[in-house]
Structure formats: C-alpha cells, structure tokens
Amino acid sequence: MDEKPVLLSYWDIRGRAEPLRLLMEFLDVPYEQNLYKDVSAWQIEKSSVPHPFPNLPYLVDGDKVVCESEAIAYHIALKVKRYDLLGKSPEDVVFLRTVKGVVTDLSNDVLQYCFNPEAESIVHKFLNDKVHPRLERFDSFLKTNEYLIGSYITFIDFVFFELIAMLLAAFDNVLEKYPSLRAYRDRIAQIPKIEAYYQSPRFPTRSFLPPSAAVKI
C-alpha cells in the first residue's frame, strides 16, 4: 500500500518551507501542499489547527500536527529513520546546533535587509558588514569539508543551500570570491533527487519573499 502523503501548509512563497520541500524530495517522502495566498485566509483557519501553538509552516502527518520549520525537519528525518540527518554523534549534534545558529543569524539579517525600505541605499555596507565576513568563514570551512557538519549531509545543508539561492537572487555575483561555497552549492544542486525536483512541476516559480518585502526576489 502506498504511503499517504504528508500535508505541508505555508504561504505561497519559498520562504521557510523550501528547505523542507528539499528535505522531503531528498528522502522520497510524499507530500501535498496547502498554500495560503493572503493573511486573511490563514487567520480564518489558524484557530482550527489542532496544535497548542499554531503557526506557519505546519505539517500534518496522519494524526500528528507539527509546527515550526525546524521541528518539521526533525519530524521528517525521524519519520524515515534518517537519524544521521540530525547528527551521527553527540559531538556532531552540538556542532550542528552551532552551525544552525550561524546560518539563522545570517538568514535573519538578510530578511531584515530585504524588508528595509532603504535597502538599496545600504546595500554595500550591508554586504561588507553582514554578509561577506560570514561567507568568508563558510568558504574557509568548506575548503576541507563537503558539508556543514563535515563529511555527510544534514538537514541544515538544505537550509543553507536555500539561503545561498536567496543571496544569489538578491545580490549579483555574491559568491564570486568564494570557490568552496560555489562548489558546495553545486554539490547539493547535483544530488539526483534535488536536480529532478528542480526540473519537475513540483517546483513552480515562486518568490522567495512575500509582496510586502522591499527587495523583490
């Protein structure tokens, strides 16, 4: 009997849901989507989500409801018993949390920039102060490591991979000085299941951010 698809609900953008889509594609987890196009539709349905802390994204898997993107990633990995995606050892689990914090800090700064009405006037300062110093560290680390944990892929690689895509959409040639980061991006993009996803109807053209963002990507 075929496995029943999980249901992923989110805004009709890439946003925080795209790394989850990549993870499910990578793991062959069948999924369907419920995409909200406006805030009013979500507000109407929010109170009916059977979870004490309803939020987007959320995942329905049978009688289980999981909210928050990181918790959903954990649920997906545990569901298919891919514990390695969460770290193979206690030391790796701790390091993974460290890297997740660094990626989240960069992501939050990029989001803040993209919603800033004055973004265009501060682009060079933002890149020099917030983006390039972190990309330099990632590039240095990836000179001797295939993935962000070291030698094997984890869920945080899909989060960072999508953040790289967003950076490239927002800033032309942002990876020009970082050959290890470019190789890392290509390594993940060329994973057969990820490559197939990008060539499939499951990957329609969606914006990274909602229309309210100042930077249109």
Disulfide bonds with the S-S distance in Angstrom:
none
